[in-house]
Amino acid sequence: MKKQLLTLSMLLAAIPAAASLTYSPSSYSTTLLTNKVAHNTNTKLWIPEYEAPSALYNLNTAANRIEFANASTLGSLLTKWRANQNETPIVIAHFGDSHVQPGWQVAPIRKALQTARGNGGRGMIFPYTIAKRTYSQEDYTITSTGSWRTANSIQQPPKIGVGVTGFVAVTSDSFVKVNFKFKQSADTLGNINAALNFRAMNGRYEVTASNGVASQTKVIDANIDNQIQSVNFELPDTDKEFSFTISRLSGGPNAEFEFHGVNLDNANINGGVTYHNLGVGGANFKAIEQQKHFEQFASLNADLVILDWGTNDILYTNSIPNYLERTIRNTIQKVRAINPNAAILLSSVQETRYKGQRTTAAAQYSELLRRIAIEENVMFYDWYQVSGGPGSMRIFQDTGYANPKDSIHLNGKGYRVKGELFAQALVDALNNN
């Protein structure tokens, strides 16, 4: 079959046609198709930029919509989407697990929204390679000096208090350096504001941010309270690399510097979309409940909060744990307590396989989230149904869109398709409300 490539703009231009589809749970195409030729044309998807149209024949494009999206549930996100894109910042915080952290699905969502409403900045980043047994996001790498202790949201509770990134790196060394280098395929960073999020415990520090063209130095006093602090560095003409050097000026052996992440904003415009990837591989829905420094969330001023956990909650027992519904509702309330105007979106998970068995609890989890979304007045994206329902992971593997070894994760190509689909659904919801 001859391949035909579609750009993202062409995909988004086709969204209004999909908007006429009527949602009905009973109309979902949930039958596992075994014949790649005789497939249901209603669920056939043309994968933009990646593969021929029959590659993932079981995708249910009729279900690719944001459920319960209206003026109430869209909150400040819809208000700002309708406003002047150059003057109104839109901030999205995407929490999740290993399906989110690497950034493969986040990148096309960020690109689609920033193409439509301007580039407000890369958002929060963290020096992941300092944290043992984890991985960086796909578009940058980190090098560092010094000795560090780390914790993250996989631990319940984390051994060291974490904030919204779900990670923390702590050093008692008198001098350390952390360098961020974006890949050659990434866009040039340009004029950026790099806000370092930290806690300086029992010591006074000098911090210098540099991009090889410009540098800025600031002195940081020891924390007078327990909260995460933030200090902004202006770095004009940044290509793809910048660094922080942290020198202790005073304080004894009990002095520690906690690194909680760097928020990158575009200094050239007041508006645009900033998209924070806050995924933590291995985390479950208890992550926010156990973030000791979740007060940091207030500084993001998020307009949309995506709560994208679930795989690690249901995978190992193939059941819905007793704590889960209560935890989901508590997480929604915790977000609303800090930012009542933010839109909140729950996302279901794909059916995977664990130890050779299908995680059939993914269907129950989808229905649980839908019910909670209705009762809590939040939005819902049913990736379980969009991905094809029962048996979908095997199809993703057979067609080259999923990890052939673990039957849990998609590969980069598969996650990009997932991101394209979600971006399509979200832009549709915003443009039609």
Secondary structure, DSSP 4 states (H G I P E B T S, - for coil): -------HHHHHHTHHHHHTSPP-GGG---SPP--SSS--GGG----TTTS-TTTTTT--GGG-SEET-SHHHHHHHHHHHTS-TTT-EEEEEEEESTTTTT-TTHHHHHHHHHHHH-EEE-EEE--GGGSTT----TTEEEEE-S--EEEETTSSS-SS---TTSEEEEE--SEEEEEEEE-TTSPP-EEEEEEEEEEEESSEEEEEEE-SS-EEEEEEPPPSSSSPEEEEEEEEEE-SEEEEEEEEEE--TT-EEEEEEEEEEETT-S-EEEEEEEE-TT--TTTTTT-TTGGGGGGG--SEEEEE--HHHHTTTTS--TTHHHHHHHHHHHHHHH-TTSEEEEE-----EETTEE-THHHHHHHHHHHHHHHHT-EEE-HHHHTTSTTHHHHHHHTT-B-TTTSS-B-HHHHHHHHHHHHHHHHHHHHT-
